[in-house]
Amino acid sequence: LNRELATKIMLTVHTEGRAVCGLFTRDIAETKAMQVNQYARESQHPLLCEIEKDG
């Protein structure tokens, strides 16, 4: 993920409340969501990462 795309995703989340950050297998998506939520919680960031099925 390059900086320009990461910034675009971040701004979409900020303005619209949600954005697609990637497409992964279920196991990888669950792991990434857990890592993001744990980091956000530890850093006291108001961020929630959720996964949903494509389509």
DSSP file (Angstrom, degrees, kcal/mol; ACC not computed):
  #  RESIDUE AA STRUCTURE BP1 BP2  ACC     N-H-->O    O-->H-N    N-H-->O    O-->H-N    TCO  KAPPA ALPHA  PHI   PSI    X-CA   Y-CA   Z-CA
    1    1 A L              0   0    0      0, 0.0     2,-0.1     0, 0.0     0, 0.0   0.000 360.0 360.0 360.0 119.3    0.0    0.0    0.0
    2    2 A N     >  -     0   0    0      1,-0.1     4,-2.5     4,-0.0     5,-0.2  -0.371 360.0-106.5 -82.7 166.8    1.6    3.2   -1.1
    3    3 A R  H  > S+     0   0    0      1,-0.2     4,-2.4     2,-0.2     5,-0.2   0.872 116.9  53.9 -61.0 -40.5    1.4    6.5    0.9
    4    4 A E  H  > S+     0   0    0      2,-0.2     4,-2.0     1,-0.2    -1,-0.2   0.922 112.4  42.9 -62.8 -45.3   -1.1    8.1   -1.5
    5    5 A L  H  > S+     0   0    0      2,-0.2     4,-2.5     1,-0.2    -2,-0.2   0.895 112.8  53.1 -68.4 -39.7   -3.6    5.2   -1.4
    6    6 A A  H  X S+     0   0    0     -4,-2.5     4,-2.4     1,-0.2    -2,-0.2   0.904 109.8  48.7 -61.2 -41.0   -3.2    4.9    2.4
    7    7 A T  H  X S+     0   0    0     -4,-2.4     4,-2.4    -5,-0.2    -1,-0.2   0.902 110.0  51.6 -65.2 -41.3   -4.0    8.6    2.7
    8    8 A K  H  X S+     0   0    0     -4,-2.0     4,-2.0     2,-0.2    -2,-0.2   0.917 111.6  46.6 -61.7 -44.3   -7.0    8.3    0.5
    9    9 A I  H  X S+     0   0    0     -4,-2.5     4,-2.5     2,-0.2    -2,-0.2   0.921 111.7  51.5 -63.5 -44.2   -8.4    5.4    2.5
   10   10 A M  H  X S+     0   0    0     -4,-2.4     4,-2.3     1,-0.2    -2,-0.2   0.905 110.9  47.5 -60.4 -42.8   -7.7    7.3    5.8
   11   11 A L  H  X S+     0   0    0     -4,-2.4     4,-2.5     2,-0.2     5,-0.3   0.859 109.8  53.2 -69.1 -34.5   -9.6   10.3    4.5
   12   12 A T  H  X>S+     0   0    0     -4,-2.0     4,-3.1     2,-0.2     5,-0.6   0.928 110.7  46.8 -63.9 -44.9  -12.5    8.1    3.3
   13   13 A V  H  X5S+     0   0    0     -4,-2.5     4,-1.6     3,-0.2    -2,-0.2   0.918 113.6  49.7 -60.9 -43.1  -12.8    6.6    6.8
   14   14 A H  H  <5S+     0   0    0     -4,-2.3    -2,-0.2    -5,-0.2    -1,-0.2   0.901 121.9  30.9 -64.3 -42.2  -12.6   10.0    8.4
   15   15 A T  H  <5S+     0   0    0     -4,-2.5    -2,-0.2    -5,-0.1    -1,-0.2   0.822 133.0  28.2 -89.7 -32.5  -15.3   11.6    6.1
   16   16 A E  H  <5S-     0   0    0     -4,-3.1    -3,-0.2    -5,-0.3    -2,-0.2   0.554  99.1-121.3-108.1 -10.9  -17.6    8.6    5.4
   17   17 A G  S  <<S+     0   0    0     -4,-1.6     2,-0.3    -5,-0.6    -4,-0.2   0.311  83.5  37.6  90.5 -10.3  -17.0    6.5    8.5
   18   18 A R        +     0   0    0     -6,-0.6     2,-0.3    -9,-0.0    -2,-0.1  -0.983  54.6 174.7-165.4 159.4  -15.8    3.4    6.7
   19   19 A A        -     0   0    0     -2,-0.3     2,-0.5    -6,-0.0   -10,-0.0  -0.970  39.3-100.3-163.3 155.3  -13.7    2.2    3.8
   20   20 A V        +     0   0    0     -2,-0.3     3,-0.1     1,-0.1    -7,-0.0  -0.733  33.9 178.8 -80.7 125.9  -12.4   -1.0    2.2
   21   21 A C        -     0   0    0     -2,-0.5     2,-0.3     1,-0.4    -1,-0.1   0.530  59.3 -33.3-106.1 -10.2   -8.8   -1.4    3.3
   22   22 A G        -     0   0    0      2,-0.1     2,-0.5     0, 0.0    -1,-0.4  -0.871  50.1-110.3 166.7 162.2   -8.1   -4.7    1.5
   23   23 A L        +     0   0    0     -2,-0.3     2,-0.3    -3,-0.1    -3,-0.0  -0.974  46.5 156.9-116.1 121.8   -9.4   -8.1    0.4
   24   24 A F        -     0   0    0     -2,-0.5    -2,-0.1     1,-0.0     2,-0.0  -0.879  47.1 -87.1-137.7 164.1   -8.0  -11.1    2.3
   25   25 A T     >  -     0   0    0     -2,-0.3     4,-2.9     1,-0.1     5,-0.2  -0.340  52.1-103.5 -64.7 161.3   -8.8  -14.7    3.1
   26   26 A R  H  > S+     0   0    0      1,-0.2     4,-2.7     2,-0.2     5,-0.2   0.912 119.9  50.1 -57.5 -46.4  -11.0  -15.0    6.3
   27   27 A D  H  > S+     0   0    0      1,-0.2     4,-2.0     2,-0.2    -1,-0.2   0.923 114.3  43.6 -60.4 -45.4   -8.1  -16.1    8.5
   28   28 A I  H  > S+     0   0    0      2,-0.2     4,-2.8     1,-0.2     5,-0.2   0.912 113.5  51.6 -67.5 -41.8   -5.8  -13.3    7.4
   29   29 A A  H  X S+     0   0    0     -4,-2.9     4,-2.6     1,-0.2     5,-0.2   0.913 110.2  49.0 -61.1 -43.0   -8.6  -10.7    7.7
   30   30 A E  H  X S+     0   0    0     -4,-2.7     4,-2.2    -5,-0.2    -1,-0.2   0.905 112.8  47.8 -63.8 -40.9   -9.5  -11.8   11.2
   31   31 A T  H  X S+     0   0    0     -4,-2.0     4,-2.4    -5,-0.2    -2,-0.2   0.937 113.4  46.7 -65.2 -46.9   -5.8  -11.6   12.2
   32   32 A K  H  X S+     0   0    0     -4,-2.8     4,-2.7     2,-0.2     5,-0.2   0.916 112.6  49.9 -62.8 -43.4   -5.3   -8.2   10.7
   33   33 A A  H  X S+     0   0    0     -4,-2.6     4,-2.7    -5,-0.2    16,-0.3   0.912 110.9  50.0 -61.7 -42.2   -8.6   -6.8   12.3
   34   34 A M  H  X S+     0   0    0     -4,-2.2     4,-2.4    -5,-0.2    -1,-0.2   0.919 111.8  48.1 -61.8 -43.7   -7.5   -8.2   15.7
   35   35 A Q  H  X S+     0   0    0     -4,-2.4     4,-2.4     2,-0.2    -2,-0.2   0.917 113.2  47.1 -64.3 -43.9   -4.1   -6.5   15.4
   36   36 A V  H  X S+     0   0    0     -4,-2.7     4,-2.7     2,-0.2    -2,-0.2   0.935 114.1  47.0 -63.4 -46.8   -5.5   -3.2   14.3
   37   37 A N  H  X S+     0   0    0     -4,-2.7     4,-2.4     1,-0.2    -2,-0.2   0.877 112.3  50.1 -65.2 -37.7   -8.1   -3.2   17.1
   38   38 A Q  H  X S+     0   0    0     -4,-2.4     4,-2.7    -5,-0.2    -1,-0.2   0.932 112.8  46.2 -65.4 -45.5   -5.6   -4.2   19.7
   39   39 A Y  H  X S+     0   0    0     -4,-2.4     4,-2.1     2,-0.2    -2,-0.2   0.925 113.4  49.5 -62.4 -44.5   -3.2   -1.4   18.6
   40   40 A A  H  <>S+     0   0    0     -4,-2.7     5,-3.1     2,-0.2     4,-0.4   0.920 112.8  47.2 -61.1 -44.0   -6.0    1.1   18.5
   41   41 A R  H ><5S+     0   0    0     -4,-2.4     3,-1.1     3,-0.2    -2,-0.2   0.937 113.3  47.4 -63.0 -47.6   -7.2    0.1   22.0
   42   42 A E  H 3<5S+     0   0    0     -4,-2.7    -1,-0.2     1,-0.3    -2,-0.2   0.827 116.9  43.9 -63.9 -31.5   -3.7    0.2   23.5
   43   43 A S  T 3<5S-     0   0    0     -4,-2.1    -1,-0.3    -5,-0.2    -2,-0.2   0.375 111.6-120.9 -94.8   3.3   -3.0    3.6   21.9
   44   44 A Q  T < 5 +     0   0    0     -3,-1.1    -3,-0.2    -4,-0.4    -4,-0.1   0.861  58.2 154.2  57.4  40.4   -6.5    5.0   22.9
   45   45 A H      < -     0   0    0     -5,-3.1     2,-1.9    -6,-0.2    -1,-0.2  -0.814  50.8-128.0 -95.2 138.2   -7.5    5.6   19.3
   46   46 A P        +     0   0    0      0, 0.0     2,-0.4     0, 0.0    -5,-0.1  -0.395  64.8 129.7 -82.9  63.0  -11.2    5.6   18.5
   47   47 A L        -     0   0    0     -2,-1.9     2,-0.4   -10,-0.1    -2,-0.1  -0.949  37.1-171.1-122.0 136.7  -10.8    3.1   15.6
   48   48 A L        -     0   0    0     -2,-0.4     2,-0.5    -8,-0.1   -15,-0.0  -0.990   7.2-159.6-128.4 123.4  -12.7   -0.1   15.0
   49   49 A C        +     0   0    0     -2,-0.4     2,-0.3   -16,-0.3   -12,-0.1  -0.898  16.3 179.1-102.5 124.2  -11.7   -2.5   12.3
   50   50 A E        -     0   0    0     -2,-0.5     2,-0.4   -13,-0.0    -2,-0.0  -0.900  16.9-143.1-122.9 152.8  -14.4   -4.9   11.1
   51   51 A I        +     0   0    0     -2,-0.3     2,-0.3   -21,-0.0   -25,-0.0  -0.872  18.7 177.7-112.7 150.6  -14.4   -7.6    8.5
   52   52 A E        -     0   0    0     -2,-0.4     2,-0.1     0, 0.0    -2,-0.0  -0.989  36.4 -93.5-147.4 155.6  -17.2   -8.5    6.2
   53   53 A K        -     0   0    0     -2,-0.3     2,-0.2     1,-0.1    -2,-0.0  -0.435  45.2-111.8 -69.7 138.1  -17.7  -11.0    3.4
   54   54 A D              0   0    0      1,-0.2    -1,-0.1    -2,-0.1   -31,-0.0  -0.474 360.0 360.0 -70.1 137.3  -17.1   -9.7   -0.1
   55   55 A G              0   0    0     -2,-0.2    -1,-0.2     0, 0.0    -2,-0.1   0.444 360.0 360.0  91.7 360.0  -20.1   -9.3   -2.3
